[in-house]
Every structure is written in C-alpha cells, then in structure tokens.
Amino acid sequence: MINDNIRADILLQAMPYIKKFASKILVVKYGGAAMINEGVRAAVLQDLILMQQVGIKPVLVHGGGPEIDRMLKKLGKERVFVDGLRYTDDETIEVVQMVLAGKVNKDLVAHIQRQGGLALGLCGGDGGLFSAIRLQKDGKDLGMVGEICSVRPQVVKQALDSGFIPVVSTIGLREDDESGYYNINADTAAAELAGALGAEKLILLTDVPGILKDVSDVATLISEIKREDVPGIIKKGLVSGGMIPKVECCVQALNLGVVSTHILDGRSPHSLLIEIFSDRGKGTMIV
C-alpha cells in the first residue's frame, strides 16, 4: 500500500509538469490493441480527463481498424490490403464512415462522459476539418483512401475553448471529385492536426513499448531520438515494418512545429500520465 509520503512525493514531482503544460494542446492518437481492452481504454480516457482538469488541453484522434474488420465480417465482406494498407472500395468506405464517425467515436464520447469528463465527437467533415485527395501509394491504387491536403482546426479549437475534449475520427472530405469521404490513416491525421493546432506534443499510443535496439528486449528501449537521427536509425533496421510510418508521422509533426513527439505503449495503464507528469518517461521521444 502506498503511504502518505509517497503520495505527496508523486504530487510534488508532477507539479512542475502541470505548470509547464498548462493551457498547452496535446494531441493523442489512440487505436489498435489499446482500444480493444476495456481496462486499458478506461485508463487512457481517465488520463485525458485528469489532463484536462489540471489545465491541459487534450485532443483525442482515434482509429478503429478492429471494429471496421468486425463489421466487414458481419456483412460477409473480405478485407483487402495492399502492401499492408487497407484497400477501401465504395462499399467499404460506407462501413468506415459508419464505424469511425458513428459507433467508435460516439462510444469514446460516452465513456469519457461516464467517467466525469466532457467530450465532443467530431469527424474530418465537421467544419471542414480534413480535406483530402485520393492517395496513390508507390503508384498503387488504394481505393477511397485519402491524403490530407488541408486542415481547418477552428472547430477543434472552439471545442477546446468551450471545455470539451475533442474526439476526432479520421475520415476526410473528398476535395478532388464528387461529395463524400476518404479513409485517412489515423497517425497521419493526428500529425497534421497537431501541426495545425500548434500542439506542444503529439503522442502515438501503440502496441509496443517504443523503439528498441533489440526488439526482444524491453531493456533496450531508446528513450530519446533527435529528428536528424531518424534516417540513420531506419537504415540500421532499428525501425522497420509498421513502425516506419509512425516515426515518419512524428518527424512530419516536428516539421510542422510540434515541440516533441512520443511513441508509447498504449497497452500499459496510465502510460500517458507517466510520460507527461514524471521525469522517468515511458516510451520513445522524438525531438
């Protein structure tokens, strides 16, 4: 059991960080395995509520791949991937829109409200938040998958100023053809939004502890990386597979003016609080 002195020490250690980040915007991208586990999801949302209550302005950007897969399976529709990226045909984009902007987004809003917070659900079409053009990945067609061409963050700023935690689903208005939506990678959307908001931090919650020198040894976690060192780290193979686009999104956010970016294990309860309010840190920071 934690005694009173330890509790006091924890609060004292958090004080300078509370002061440092008061009124600052922190964008948190949340998805994958961390969304499936009920206990972990509750901890993430509790962290966001606490951040808001001490004067920080958190923004939650979410994906929903597992929920989309579940709905496609119910409809008897097969998943299709091109080089690891979801191919989104006309029928699938309707499912994506329904699941992300509807079920997942509103479930997260309800969870935050139930835990005593105030949340406002938004999608990329609200207030023209995300506009996108069709994405071509290495010359390969991905269907209704979009690349963000403009961000209008006013609706998110208004939500923050009104005391809400914005919960943003990552679909964007089509800019290049008829009306409708494109499916947008959630990491990319979070990076672009963080830049447009002038955020202090972008935090990607993943299903790994961070960047490891040895992927089989958590003790080899690299706690801090400089932006200019990222290409060398990728070349050495320390970052590979699905981690490469996440690291590239962190670099993009830094290029857009975000002060620091973080890759954290979203499966670890309260990793957000440990990263933000302690000198220990929890994952990998790219600055």
N, C-alpha and C positions, 0 to 999 in steps of 0.2 A: 504493500500500500504506500502511495506517495505521501510523505509527511508535509506539513505546512511550509517548512523551509524550502523544500524542493519546489513546491508550487510557487512560492514567492520568487525563487531564482528563475523559474521559467518565464514568469510575467516580466521580471526585470530585464531578462535577455531580449524579450520581444519588444520592449518599449522603443528603442532607437529605430527599429524597423517599422513600427507602426507610425512613428513620426516621419520617417523618410518617405514612406509610400502613401501618406495621407493625401487624398484628392487625386492620386495618380490612377491612370487607367491600366488595368492588367487584363490581357486577353488570354483566355484559357481555352484550348482546343481539347475536346473530350469525345472519345469514341472507342470503337473496338471492344476488346475484352473488358475494359473498365466499366462499360455501360451494361454488361450482361449481369454482373454480380450485384445483387441488391445491396449487400452490406457496403461494398466499395462505392457504389453510386451514392448511397446515403452520406458517406463520409466526404465525398467530393462536394456535394451540394451543401453540407454543413460548413465546409471550409469557405465556400463562396459567401455564404450568409455572414459568417464571422468576419471575413474580409470587409464586407460592406458595412457592417456595424461598427468597425473601427475606422471608418472614413475612406477606405479604398473603394475604387470603382471597378468591380469585376464585370467582364463580358464573357459569356459562355458561348462558344461556337461548337456545334456538335455535328457528328456524322451519324451513321445508323446502318452500316453495312449488314450486320447480323439480322436486323429487323427487316431490311429490304429482302434479304435472302429468304427469310421465313415466309414473307408474303408471296414472293415469287413461287416458292414451293407449294403453298396453298393453292395458287392459281394454276399449278401444273406447268409453270414456265421455267425453262432451264437457264441457269446462269451462264453467261458467256464472258470470257476475259481475253483481252489482247495484251500480251506482254505484262500480265499482272494487273492490268487496269480493266475495270468493268466496262463492257460494251453495253451501251444504252440505246435500244431501239425505241420506236414511237410508243409501243405498249409499255415498255419498262420505265420510260420517263414518267408516265402517269402513275405508276406504282411508287417511284422515287418521290414524286411530288406529294402523293398521298401520305406516304410513310414518314418522310422527313418533316415536311411542313405541318402535317397533321398529327399522327399518333406520337412519334418520338418527341417532337417539340412540345406538344401540349402535356405529355406525360412528365417531362422535365419541369415545366412550369408548375404543374400540380404538386410535384414532390417538393419543390422549393417553398411553395405556399404552405404546404402541410407542415414544413419544418420551421415556419415562422418568418420566412423571407417574403419579399415582394418581387415577382418576376413578370416579364412581358415577353411573350413569344413573337418572334419576327422571322420572316424568310427573306431571301435575297430580292424578292419582288417588292417588298414593302418599302415605300418611299424611294423606290429606285435604288435600293441599297447596292445590289450587284447587277451590273450589266455584263453580258458575256457574248463572245463569238465562238463559233464551232472550233473545237480543239483538234488539231492534227498532230499525233504523236509519232515523230520519226516517219512521217509520211503515211501513217496508218490511220484509217478512219475508226473512230470510237463511237460513232453514232451521235446521240444527243448529249454529248459531254462538252462542257464549255470551258473556255479560258477567260478569266475576268479581264475586261477592257476598261471598266471604270467602277469606282466605288464612291457612293454618296453617303457619308456616315451620319448625316444630320439626324435621321430617325433614331439611331443608336445613342447619339449624344443627348437627344431630348429625353429618351428613356432613362439614361443615367442621371440627368439633371432633375428628373421627377422622382428619383429614389427607387427606381426599378433595377433589377438585374436583367439586362437584355439576354435572351436565349435565342441564338441565331441558327437557323437551318440553312444548309449550303446548296440552294438552288438559285440560279440567276436568270434574269430576264434575257430572252434572245434579242440580240442587237442587230443580227445580220439577216434575218428572214421574218417569217410570219410570227405573230404573237405566240408566246409560250415560254417554256423554261428549258434551261440546260442543267444537267447534273454537274456540280463543281466539286473538285477534290477539297475536302474539309481542311486539310493542312494549309493548302494554298490560300483558301478563302480566309482563314484565320490570320495568315501572314499579311495579306493585302489589307484586311480590316484593321489590324494592329497598326500598320503604317499610316493608314488614312486617319486613324484616331489620335495619332501621336502618342501611342501607348508607351508606358515605361517598360513593360515586359510582355513577351509572348511566351506562353508555357504550353508545350505539347505533352499531353498525357498519353503514354504509350503502354505497351505490354512488355517492355524491357527496362532494366534499371537505368539505362543511359548508354553512353558509348563506352565500350570495354576494349582494353588492349587484348584480352583473351576472353572470347565470348562464353567460355565455360567457367570463368572465374570472376564472381562479382567483386572481389577484392581489387581487380584491375580497372575499376571504374575511373574514367578520366573526368575529373570534376570541372575543369575549365579548359576551353579551347578558344584561341583567337581566330577571328574570321579569316585572316590571311593564311592560317594554317590548314584550313578545311580541305583545299585541293590535295595537299600532300597526304592528309590522313585518309582520304578516299583512295588515293593512288596506292597507299600501303595496304589497303584492304581492311583497315580498322572499321570502316563504314562500308556496308555492302547491302545489296537487296533493297528491301523496303525502307531501310534507314536512310538511304541516299536522298530520296526526295524530301524526307523530313528535315535533314540537315540543310538541304538546299533552300527549303522554306525559311529556316532560321536565318540563313545568310540574306535571303531576299528581304526579310523583315528588318534586319540590321541596315541594309542598304536604303530602306525606306524611312529610317530614322528611329526605329525602336531601340531603346538603350541596351537591353540584354534579352537573350532568348534562352529557353531551358527545355531540355528533354527529360521528363520524369516518368517513373513507373506508376501509371495510374492505378495499378492493382494494389499498391501499398497504401493502406489507410492513412489519410491526413498528410500525404507527401507534399501537398500544396503548402500547408501551414509550416512544415519543417523547412521547406525551401525558402519561404518568404520571411519567416519570423525567427530564424535562427542563423548562427554563424557556421553551422555544420553543412548546410545544403543537403541535397538529397540525390540529385541526378547530375547531368552534364549541362554546364552553362556555356553558351557561345556568345562571345562579346566582341 
